[in-house]
Amino acid sequence: MRLGFIVERLLQLIPVLIGISLVVFLMMALTPGDPVEIMLGDQLATAEQKESLRRDMGLDLPVAERFVRFVKNALGGDFGRSFFHRRPVAEVIAERLPATIELTIVAMLIALAVAIPLGVLAAVRRGSLIDKAATVISLIGVSMPGFWLGIMLILLFAVHLGWMPVSGRIDYAFEVPRITGMILFDSLVQGRYAAFLNALHHILMPAVTLGLAMAALLMRVTRTSMIEVLQQDYIVFAEAKGLSRARVLVRHALKNALIPTVTVAALETGYLLGGNTIVEMVFGWPGLARVIVEGIYSRDFPLVQAGVLVIAVIYVTVNFAADVLYTLLNPRVKL
């Protein structure tokens, strides 16, 4: 891997993050509603008290000056204090981000576990009943809104059958000392297997809700890519050498067919991090996306700006990792 490529990508990251911060900042600044009025609610406060609170929150400064101050402080790791939570924004994000990352990882694993085998099987048996069934399932998965699927799962497995919990990450009876904030990982490495199973029980429905839609898309991409690869000359040559069908598919075809899948999976990971808001709200999942929505309602400018910025950093990092993974899947791809 070329060092120049890494430096170039890091330099490209700077204007992207500044642009995202500027867009979010302007959108929040132009949104109707005064944070001071929302915070005070029905409390009787004088104009002087409101002005004093506005000054303490930095809302008395011009918009341009507020943005420059935010960027300057963010470069030093200071995202300010949350208007609503009354504590540093970095603490709120550090508390909520692991839940979103954990949900994203489990949803991604479910999507890949479903999409890759189905996509390969549909490509190998192209035109068969299995291929047609996989295509229909894929179309249904892409078409189903996440909030509708989540509500249906809750009604069926939580309300009607009583098999799954409605919300939360783990039962209150379990205590897992925090290491990363991801309960599944923390409980597993500490040997708290009962807590691990309980946390897995809680995360399954929201992860399936997110993962099925992604699995439908990844399955179609994998199928199309696999069909194209199977028609290449080197696949025909490998089969002519007498290699088994399974070896040709796994060691030669699948490795190259997964490159488009990796691209889409990296893009979809960014969607899961920032676009799982509805699922987090439906299942009461205490993640970062949910707290950003709450911050928008309460006009919590520092929290929303920092939350979106963190998601943007993770999104760009995941896409960078996908570029690196290309070289492992196909050495002919040069960075």
PyMOL commands that set and color helices and strands:
alter all, ss='L'
color gray80, all
select helices_A, chain A and resi 3-30+35-40+47-56+63-75+89-124+129-143+146-160+183-189+193-230+233-240+245-275+277-282+288-297+301-329
alter helices_A, ss='H'
color red, helices_A
deselect
rebuild
show_as cartoon
